[in-house]
Amino acid sequence: MGSHDLPHASSFKGGSETFLRNVFENILKTYLTKNPTAKTIWELVQSLENEKICYDHFTFRTFKVDGYGIDSLSSFFMDYGYKIGGGLDFPNKNLRVLWFSPPDVHVPNDGHGLGNGPLPRLVIAEVLVDELSPESQGIIRKYLKPEGGKQAVLSSTLGSLIWEKPTWTDFKILAKESNFAAWTLIHGYTMNHLAFAVHRFKHRFSDIKCIKQYLEEKGFELNTDGGILKVSQDGLLLQVSSISERLPVKFADGVTEIIPASYIEFTQRQILPQFKDVPSDEIKEFHRREAFELDSANHVMESTRFTTKF
C-alpha cells in the first residue's frame, strides 16, 4: 500500500496528523491535571446538554533568551503546517506575542475536541529578557542552560520544567519586576491557558453572555480587568476568562507559597459583515473574525496577575 493510498495521508514535514493530535491531547491532559478549577469548568461545559467542545487557541509563555523563545515551541508546530498569523507587542509588560493559524485538516460535520475537531490556533508569548533589569536577567540566565529550549514541546507535554526549580528568593525578586517572567520561571512550558471556541458550541453556551452568567452563578472568579466581557473595537471578538487559581508550590529552598497557576478562557468570533447572508450551516472559520485585539489581550493576560506584593 503506497503512502498515497493512506486515508487522509498527511503532507506534514513532522509526521502524521494523528501524532500532532496526540501531542495536543497530552498538553491538555497535563494542563487539566495541574489546574483543578480549569478542569472543573472544562467538565461542566461538556456536561450541559452533552455539549461538544472545540478549541479556539492554546497559549504558552517563553523566555526570549538562548533558544528558549517563541521559536522553541513554534518550530515543531510549523513542521505540521502551522503558519504565523500575526503578532502583538506589549512594551509595558516587556512581552511579545505571535499567534499561529492551524493547518487545513479534514474535520467531519460532528468533529469536536482534539480527536477529530478543528485544530486550535497557537498563541506563544515571549518575555523580552534583555529589556529587564540586570538583576532579573541574571536570575533567568542562571536557570536557563544553553540548548535546553530544544526540549520545549516535551516539557509542555510532561508538565516538567527543563531547568531546575527556582528558589523562592529568586522568584520573589523576579516577580517584583515582572509577573510574567516569574510565572514562566516556575511553570515553564506548561500551557498558560486554553480558550474554547464558543461560536462552535451548539446549545445555550453558543452565546458567550450565557457562559458569563453561568460561571458567575456557579461562583467562579472571573477576570474583571477591562470588564468581564472583553469586546474588540469592531464588536466581532468577545472573550471571557477566569482568574488563575492559586496553588501551593514548594520552591527549591524549601519555602511553600501560594502562587497563580493557569486559567481558562472562552472566545466567540462573530461572522464578518460581508458574510452575514451566508446560511448558518455553511459558515466556516474563514467567515468569522480572525486574529486578536491588543487591548483585549492585554486585559486577558491579567488573569495570572499576582495579588501578593513581594
C-alpha positions as a Markdown table, in Angstrom:
| # | Residue | x | y | z |
|---|---|---|---|---|
| 1 | Met | 0.0 | 0.0 | 0.0 |
| 2 | Gly | 1.6 | 3.3 | -1.1 |
| 3 | Ser | 1.6 | 6.4 | 1.0 |
| 4 | His | -0.9 | 8.0 | -1.5 |
| 5 | Asp | -3.4 | 5.2 | -0.6 |
| 6 | Leu | -3.4 | 6.1 | 3.1 |
| 7 | Pro | -6.7 | 7.7 | 4.4 |
| 8 | His | -6.1 | 11.4 | 4.8 |
| 9 | Ala | -2.4 | 11.0 | 4.1 |
| 10 | Ser | -0.5 | 13.9 | 5.6 |
| 11 | Ser | 2.0 | 16.1 | 3.9 |
| 12 | Phe | 3.3 | 17.4 | 7.2 |
| 13 | Lys | 7.1 | 17.5 | 7.4 |
| 14 | Gly | 6.9 | 16.5 | 11.1 |
| 15 | Gly | 4.9 | 13.3 | 10.7 |
| 16 | Ser | 1.2 | 12.3 | 10.9 |
| 17 | Glu | -1.8 | 14.3 | 11.9 |
| 18 | Thr | -2.6 | 11.6 | 14.5 |
| 19 | Phe | 0.8 | 12.3 | 16.2 |
| 20 | Leu | 0.2 | 16.0 | 16.3 |
| 21 | Arg | -3.3 | 15.5 | 17.8 |
| 22 | Asn | -1.7 | 13.1 | 20.4 |
| 23 | Val | 0.8 | 15.8 | 21.4 |
| 24 | Phe | -2.1 | 18.3 | 21.9 |
| 25 | Glu | -4.0 | 15.7 | 23.9 |
| 26 | Asn | -1.1 | 15.3 | 26.3 |
| 27 | Ile | -0.5 | 19.0 | 26.6 |
| 28 | Leu | -4.2 | 19.3 | 27.5 |
| 29 | Lys | -4.0 | 16.4 | 30.0 |
| 30 | Thr | -1.1 | 18.0 | 31.8 |
| 31 | Tyr | -2.8 | 21.3 | 31.9 |
| 32 | Leu | -6.0 | 19.8 | 33.4 |
| 33 | Thr | -4.1 | 17.8 | 35.9 |
| 34 | Lys | -2.2 | 20.8 | 37.2 |
| 35 | Asn | -5.3 | 23.1 | 37.3 |
| 36 | Pro | -8.3 | 21.6 | 39.2 |
| 37 | Thr | -10.6 | 24.7 | 38.7 |
| 38 | Ala | -9.9 | 24.8 | 35.0 |
| 39 | Lys | -10.7 | 21.1 | 34.8 |
| 40 | Thr | -13.9 | 21.6 | 36.7 |
| 41 | Ile | -15.1 | 24.3 | 34.2 |
| 42 | Trp | -13.9 | 22.1 | 31.3 |
| 43 | Glu | -16.0 | 19.2 | 32.6 |
| 44 | Leu | -19.1 | 21.4 | 33.4 |
| 45 | Val | -19.2 | 22.8 | 29.9 |
| 46 | Gln | -19.4 | 19.3 | 28.4 |
| 47 | Ser | -21.9 | 18.1 | 31.0 |
| 48 | Leu | -24.6 | 20.5 | 30.0 |
| 49 | Glu | -26.7 | 19.3 | 27.1 |
| 50 | Asn | -23.9 | 16.9 | 26.1 |
| 51 | Glu | -22.1 | 19.9 | 24.6 |
| 52 | Lys | -19.3 | 19.0 | 22.1 |
| 53 | Ile | -16.3 | 21.3 | 22.6 |
| 54 | Cys | -13.8 | 22.8 | 20.2 |
| 55 | Tyr | -10.8 | 24.9 | 21.0 |
| 56 | Asp | -10.1 | 28.4 | 19.7 |
| 57 | His | -6.5 | 28.6 | 20.9 |
| 58 | Phe | -3.8 | 27.2 | 23.2 |
| 59 | Thr | -1.5 | 29.7 | 24.8 |
| 60 | Phe | 2.1 | 29.4 | 26.1 |
| 61 | Arg | 4.8 | 31.6 | 27.6 |
| 62 | Thr | 8.5 | 31.5 | 26.9 |
| 63 | Phe | 11.7 | 33.5 | 27.5 |
| 64 | Lys | 13.4 | 35.2 | 24.6 |
| 65 | Val | 16.9 | 34.1 | 25.5 |
| 66 | Asp | 19.4 | 31.4 | 24.4 |
| 67 | Gly | 16.9 | 29.5 | 22.2 |
| 68 | Tyr | 14.1 | 29.5 | 24.8 |
| 69 | Gly | 11.8 | 31.9 | 23.0 |
| 70 | Ile | 8.8 | 31.6 | 20.7 |
| 71 | Asp | 10.7 | 29.5 | 18.1 |
| 72 | Ser | 11.5 | 26.8 | 20.7 |
| 73 | Leu | 7.8 | 25.8 | 20.6 |
| 74 | Ser | 6.6 | 27.1 | 17.2 |
| 75 | Ser | 9.2 | 25.3 | 15.1 |
| 76 | Phe | 7.7 | 21.9 | 16.0 |
| 77 | Phe | 4.2 | 23.0 | 15.1 |
| 78 | Met | 5.2 | 24.8 | 11.9 |
| 79 | Asp | 6.6 | 21.5 | 10.7 |
| 80 | Tyr | 2.9 | 20.4 | 10.9 |
| 81 | Gly | 1.6 | 23.2 | 8.8 |
| 82 | Tyr | 1.1 | 26.0 | 11.4 |
| 83 | Lys | 1.7 | 29.4 | 10.0 |
| 84 | Ile | 2.3 | 32.8 | 11.6 |
| 85 | Gly | -1.0 | 34.7 | 11.7 |
| 86 | Gly | 0.2 | 37.9 | 13.3 |
| 87 | Gly | 1.8 | 39.5 | 16.3 |
| 88 | Leu | 1.2 | 41.7 | 19.3 |
| 89 | Asp | 3.7 | 43.8 | 21.3 |
| 90 | Phe | 3.2 | 44.7 | 24.9 |
| 91 | Pro | 6.1 | 47.1 | 25.8 |
| 92 | Asn | 4.8 | 47.9 | 29.2 |
| 93 | Lys | 5.0 | 44.2 | 30.0 |
| 94 | Asn | 8.2 | 43.5 | 28.2 |
| 95 | Leu | 6.3 | 40.9 | 26.2 |
| 96 | Arg | 6.0 | 40.0 | 22.6 |
| 97 | Val | 3.3 | 37.6 | 21.2 |
| 98 | Leu | 2.9 | 35.7 | 18.0 |
| 99 | Trp | -0.2 | 33.7 | 17.1 |
| 100 | Phe | -0.2 | 30.8 | 14.6 |
| 101 | Ser | -3.1 | 29.6 | 12.4 |
| 102 | Pro | -3.6 | 25.8 | 12.2 |
| 103 | Pro | -3.2 | 23.8 | 9.0 |
| 104 | Asp | -6.3 | 22.9 | 7.0 |
| 105 | Val | -7.3 | 19.4 | 8.0 |
| 106 | His | -10.4 | 17.4 | 7.3 |
| 107 | Val | -13.0 | 17.9 | 10.0 |
| 108 | Pro | -16.2 | 15.8 | 9.8 |
| 109 | Asn | -19.5 | 17.7 | 10.5 |
| 110 | Asp | -19.7 | 16.3 | 14.0 |
| 111 | Gly | -15.9 | 16.7 | 14.6 |
| 112 | His | -15.1 | 18.0 | 18.1 |
| 113 | Gly | -12.4 | 18.1 | 20.7 |
| 114 | Leu | -8.8 | 17.2 | 19.8 |
| 115 | Gly | -9.7 | 13.8 | 18.4 |
| 116 | Asn | -11.3 | 15.0 | 15.1 |
| 117 | Gly | -12.2 | 18.6 | 15.7 |
| 118 | Pro | -10.6 | 21.7 | 14.3 |
| 119 | Leu | -7.0 | 22.2 | 15.4 |
| 120 | Pro | -6.5 | 25.2 | 17.8 |
| 121 | Arg | -4.7 | 28.3 | 17.0 |
| 122 | Leu | -1.5 | 28.7 | 18.9 |
| 123 | Val | -0.6 | 31.8 | 20.9 |
| 124 | Ile | 3.0 | 32.0 | 22.1 |
| 125 | Ala | 4.4 | 34.8 | 24.2 |
| 126 | Glu | 8.0 | 35.6 | 25.0 |
| 127 | Val | 9.3 | 37.6 | 27.8 |
| 128 | Leu | 11.9 | 40.1 | 26.4 |
| 129 | Val | 14.6 | 39.2 | 28.8 |
| 130 | Asp | 17.2 | 41.7 | 27.5 |
| 131 | Glu | 14.7 | 44.5 | 28.4 |
| 132 | Leu | 14.5 | 43.5 | 32.1 |
| 133 | Ser | 16.8 | 44.8 | 34.8 |
| 134 | Pro | 20.3 | 43.3 | 35.1 |
| 135 | Glu | 19.3 | 41.6 | 38.3 |
| 136 | Ser | 16.2 | 39.9 | 36.7 |
| 137 | Gln | 18.3 | 39.0 | 33.6 |
| 138 | Gly | 20.9 | 37.4 | 35.9 |
| 139 | Ile | 18.2 | 35.3 | 37.7 |
| 140 | Ile | 16.7 | 34.0 | 34.4 |
| 141 | Arg | 20.0 | 33.2 | 32.8 |
| 142 | Lys | 21.2 | 31.4 | 35.9 |
| 143 | Tyr | 18.5 | 28.8 | 35.4 |
| 144 | Leu | 18.2 | 28.5 | 31.7 |
| 145 | Lys | 21.1 | 26.4 | 30.3 |
| 146 | Pro | 22.1 | 26.6 | 26.7 |
| 147 | Glu | 20.3 | 24.2 | 24.3 |
| 148 | Gly | 17.6 | 23.4 | 26.8 |
| 149 | Gly | 14.9 | 25.1 | 24.7 |
| 150 | Lys | 15.1 | 22.2 | 22.2 |
| 151 | Gln | 13.0 | 20.2 | 24.6 |
| 152 | Ala | 10.2 | 22.7 | 24.8 |
| 153 | Val | 7.4 | 20.5 | 23.4 |
| 154 | Leu | 8.4 | 17.6 | 25.5 |
| 155 | Ser | 8.4 | 19.9 | 28.6 |
| 156 | Ser | 4.9 | 21.1 | 27.7 |
| 157 | Thr | 3.5 | 17.5 | 27.3 |
| 158 | Leu | 5.1 | 16.3 | 30.5 |
| 159 | Gly | 4.5 | 19.5 | 32.5 |
| 160 | Ser | 8.0 | 19.3 | 33.8 |
| 161 | Leu | 10.5 | 22.2 | 34.0 |
| 162 | Ile | 13.5 | 21.9 | 31.7 |
| 163 | Trp | 15.5 | 23.9 | 34.2 |
| 164 | Glu | 15.9 | 23.5 | 37.9 |
| 165 | Lys | 13.1 | 24.7 | 40.1 |
| 166 | Pro | 13.8 | 28.2 | 41.3 |
| 167 | Thr | 14.2 | 29.3 | 44.9 |
| 168 | Trp | 11.6 | 31.4 | 46.5 |
| 169 | Thr | 14.1 | 34.2 | 46.9 |
| 170 | Asp | 14.8 | 34.4 | 43.2 |
| 171 | Phe | 11.2 | 34.1 | 42.3 |
| 172 | Lys | 10.2 | 36.9 | 44.6 |
| 173 | Ile | 12.9 | 39.2 | 43.2 |
| 174 | Leu | 11.8 | 38.5 | 39.7 |
| 175 | Ala | 8.1 | 38.9 | 40.5 |
| 176 | Lys | 8.6 | 42.4 | 41.8 |
| 177 | Glu | 9.6 | 43.5 | 38.2 |
| 178 | Ser | 7.6 | 41.1 | 36.0 |
| 179 | Asn | 4.7 | 38.8 | 36.9 |
| 180 | Phe | 5.1 | 37.2 | 33.5 |
| 181 | Ala | 8.7 | 36.4 | 33.9 |
| 182 | Ala | 8.1 | 35.0 | 37.4 |
| 183 | Trp | 5.2 | 32.9 | 36.2 |
| 184 | Thr | 7.2 | 31.5 | 33.3 |
| 185 | Leu | 10.2 | 30.7 | 35.5 |
| 186 | Ile | 8.1 | 28.5 | 37.9 |
| 187 | His | 5.6 | 27.0 | 35.3 |
| 188 | Gly | 7.8 | 26.8 | 32.2 |
| 189 | Tyr | 6.2 | 25.5 | 29.0 |
| 190 | Thr | 3.0 | 24.2 | 30.8 |
| 191 | Met | 0.1 | 25.6 | 28.9 |
| 192 | Asn | -0.9 | 29.0 | 30.2 |
| 193 | His | -4.5 | 28.7 | 29.2 |
| 194 | Leu | -6.8 | 27.2 | 26.7 |
| 195 | Ala | -9.7 | 29.0 | 25.0 |
| 196 | Phe | -13.0 | 27.3 | 24.0 |
| 197 | Ala | -14.4 | 28.3 | 20.6 |
| 198 | Val | -17.8 | 29.5 | 21.8 |
| 199 | His | -19.0 | 30.0 | 18.2 |
| 200 | Arg | -18.8 | 26.2 | 17.6 |
| 201 | Phe | -21.0 | 25.3 | 20.6 |
| 202 | Lys | -24.4 | 24.0 | 19.6 |
| 203 | His | -26.6 | 24.7 | 22.7 |
| 204 | Arg | -27.1 | 27.5 | 25.2 |
| 205 | Phe | -23.4 | 28.1 | 25.5 |
| 206 | Ser | -23.2 | 29.3 | 21.9 |
| 207 | Asp | -23.8 | 32.8 | 23.4 |
| 208 | Ile | -20.8 | 33.9 | 25.5 |
| 209 | Lys | -23.2 | 36.1 | 27.6 |
| 210 | Cys | -24.9 | 32.9 | 28.8 |
| 211 | Ile | -21.5 | 31.4 | 29.7 |
| 212 | Lys | -20.6 | 34.5 | 31.7 |
| 213 | Gln | -23.8 | 34.3 | 33.6 |
| 214 | Tyr | -23.5 | 30.6 | 34.3 |
| 215 | Leu | -19.9 | 31.0 | 35.6 |
| 216 | Glu | -20.9 | 33.9 | 37.8 |
| 217 | Glu | -23.9 | 31.9 | 39.2 |
| 218 | Lys | -21.6 | 29.0 | 39.9 |
| 219 | Gly | -19.2 | 31.3 | 41.9 |
| 220 | Phe | -16.2 | 31.1 | 39.6 |
| 221 | Glu | -13.8 | 34.1 | 39.9 |
| 222 | Leu | -13.7 | 35.9 | 36.5 |
| 223 | Asn | -11.2 | 38.4 | 35.2 |
| 224 | Thr | -12.7 | 41.9 | 35.6 |
| 225 | Asp | -9.8 | 43.8 | 34.0 |
| 226 | Gly | -11.3 | 45.8 | 31.2 |
| 227 | Gly | -14.7 | 44.4 | 32.2 |
| 228 | Ile | -15.6 | 40.7 | 32.5 |
| 229 | Leu | -16.8 | 40.5 | 28.8 |
| 230 | Lys | -14.0 | 41.9 | 26.7 |
| 231 | Val | -15.2 | 43.1 | 23.3 |
| 232 | Ser | -12.9 | 44.2 | 20.4 |
| 233 | Gln | -13.4 | 47.6 | 18.8 |
| 234 | Asp | -15.2 | 46.1 | 15.9 |
| 235 | Gly | -17.5 | 44.2 | 18.2 |
| 236 | Leu | -16.7 | 40.9 | 16.5 |
| 237 | Leu | -14.3 | 39.3 | 19.0 |
| 238 | Leu | -15.7 | 38.5 | 22.5 |
| 239 | Gln | -13.7 | 37.0 | 25.4 |
| 240 | Val | -14.3 | 35.9 | 29.0 |
| 241 | Ser | -11.6 | 34.4 | 31.1 |
| 242 | Ser | -11.3 | 33.0 | 34.6 |
| 243 | Ile | -8.8 | 34.2 | 37.2 |
| 244 | Ser | -5.9 | 31.8 | 37.6 |
| 245 | Glu | -6.4 | 29.7 | 40.7 |
| 246 | Arg | -3.8 | 30.0 | 43.4 |
| 247 | Leu | -2.0 | 26.8 | 44.2 |
| 248 | Pro | 0.8 | 25.9 | 46.7 |
| 249 | Val | 4.2 | 25.5 | 45.2 |
| 250 | Lys | 7.3 | 24.2 | 47.0 |
| 251 | Phe | 10.4 | 26.1 | 45.9 |
| 252 | Ala | 13.9 | 24.8 | 45.7 |
| 253 | Asp | 14.9 | 26.4 | 49.0 |
| 254 | Gly | 12.1 | 24.6 | 50.8 |
| 255 | Val | 9.6 | 27.5 | 51.0 |
| 256 | Thr | 6.0 | 26.8 | 50.1 |
| 257 | Glu | 3.9 | 29.7 | 48.8 |
| 258 | Ile | 0.6 | 30.1 | 47.1 |
| 259 | Ile | 1.0 | 31.5 | 43.5 |
| 260 | Pro | -1.1 | 31.8 | 40.3 |
| 261 | Ala | -1.3 | 28.7 | 38.1 |
| 262 | Ser | -3.2 | 28.6 | 34.7 |
| 263 | Tyr | -6.7 | 29.8 | 33.7 |
| 264 | Ile | -9.4 | 29.1 | 31.1 |
| 265 | Glu | -10.9 | 31.3 | 28.5 |
| 266 | Phe | -14.0 | 31.5 | 26.3 |
| 267 | Thr | -13.7 | 33.1 | 22.8 |
| 268 | Gln | -16.5 | 34.0 | 20.5 |
| 269 | Arg | -15.7 | 35.0 | 16.9 |
| 270 | Gln | -18.6 | 36.7 | 15.2 |
| 271 | Ile | -19.4 | 36.4 | 11.5 |
| 272 | Leu | -17.8 | 39.1 | 9.4 |
| 273 | Pro | -20.3 | 41.7 | 7.9 |
| 274 | Gln | -19.6 | 40.6 | 4.3 |
| 275 | Phe | -20.7 | 37.1 | 5.1 |
| 276 | Lys | -23.8 | 37.9 | 7.1 |
| 277 | Asp | -26.1 | 36.4 | 4.5 |
| 278 | Val | -24.3 | 33.1 | 4.3 |
| 279 | Pro | -26.6 | 30.3 | 5.5 |
| 280 | Ser | -25.6 | 29.2 | 9.1 |
| 281 | Asp | -25.0 | 25.6 | 8.1 |
| 282 | Glu | -22.4 | 26.8 | 5.5 |
| 283 | Ile | -20.4 | 29.1 | 7.8 |
| 284 | Lys | -16.7 | 28.2 | 8.1 |
| 285 | Glu | -13.9 | 29.6 | 10.2 |
| 286 | Phe | -12.8 | 32.0 | 7.5 |
| 287 | His | -16.2 | 33.6 | 7.5 |
| 288 | Arg | -15.6 | 34.7 | 11.1 |
| 289 | Arg | -13.5 | 37.4 | 12.8 |
| 290 | Glu | -9.8 | 36.3 | 12.8 |
| 291 | Ala | -6.8 | 37.4 | 14.8 |
| 292 | Phe | -6.7 | 39.0 | 18.3 |
| 293 | Glu | -7.2 | 42.5 | 19.7 |
| 294 | Leu | -4.3 | 44.3 | 21.5 |
| 295 | Asp | -6.4 | 45.8 | 24.3 |
| 296 | Ser | -8.5 | 42.7 | 25.0 |
| 297 | Ala | -5.4 | 40.5 | 25.0 |
| 298 | Asn | -3.7 | 42.9 | 27.4 |
| 299 | His | -6.7 | 42.6 | 29.8 |
| 300 | Val | -7.0 | 38.8 | 29.4 |
| 301 | Met | -3.3 | 38.3 | 30.3 |
| 302 | Glu | -4.1 | 39.9 | 33.7 |
| 303 | Ser | -5.8 | 36.6 | 34.6 |
| 304 | Thr | -2.4 | 35.5 | 36.1 |
| 305 | Arg | -1.8 | 38.7 | 37.9 |
| 306 | Phe | -0.1 | 38.3 | 41.3 |
| 307 | Thr | -2.2 | 39.7 | 44.1 |
| 308 | Thr | 0.5 | 39.5 | 46.7 |
| 309 | Lys | 3.1 | 42.2 | 46.8 |
| 310 | Phe | 6.5 | 40.6 | 47.2 |
